[in-house]
């Protein structure tokens, strides 16, 4: 048994699999996280609800970002905040 994952080809640097390779797999597509799901994840990572809503608004305005980018940005902001800095652009 082989289990593999692939991000959507709409993400930068991804190429579709060839038909010969695609025919050897069973494809299961998963829905994207909802904004509520992402907010819950941010809250469980220790961010306030206010912060989660704020960064999710920013995330929604930039559709090219992935959830990984969102969590990285949230973590960077938290690190800067603990050091006494602010959000860097």
N, C-alpha and C positions, 0 to 999 in steps of 0.2 A: 504494500500500500504506500502510496506517495501522496503527501498533502503539500500543496503549494499555494502561495498567495501572490497576487499582482495588484498593484495600485492601478487606478484607471489610467488609460493612455493620455487623458487630458492633463495629467500631471506632467510637469516638465521632464524631458529626458526619457520618457517611456515610449516603447514601440510595441505595436500589436504583435501577438504571436502568429506564426505562420498557420495557415489552415491545416497543414499536415500535423503540426504539434497540437493545435487546438482540438482536433478530432480525437486525440488520445486522452482528453480530460473531460470530466464532468464539471460544468461551470455552475457555481452558486453565487449569485450576486447579493450583496448585503446593502441595505440602505445606509445612507450617511447618518451620522449622529444628528439628532435634532438640537436646536439651540438650548432647549430645556435639559437635554442629556449633557451637553457641554457645560452648562451652568452647574449642574450637579457634580460633575467631575471636578470643576474648578473649586467648588465649595468643599468637596472632600479632600482636596489638596491643601486646604487651609486658607483659601481666599474668602473674603467677605462677600455677601450677596451683592452689595453695592459695587465692589470691584468686578465681580463676575459679569454683572449687567453692563458695566462700562466697557470692559474689554471685549465682550461679545458684540456690542454695538460697533466697535472698531473693526472687529473680525468680519461682521456682516457687510461692512462697507468695502471690504477688500476681498472679493470672491476668489482671487487667485491663491489665497492662503489655505493651508491644510490645517487640520486639528493639531498636528505636530508643531506647526508654526505658532498656533495660538498658545499651546502649553509652554513652549519655549519662551515666548514673549511674556507670558504671565510670570514665569519663573525668573526671568531677567528683571522684570519690574520689581518683584518681591526682593530680589537680591540687592538691587539699587536702593530700594526703600529702607532695607535694614542697614545699609551703609550710610544712609542720610541723603542719597541722591534722588533724582526724579527719573521720569521716563526719558530715554534718549531716542532721538529720531534720526 
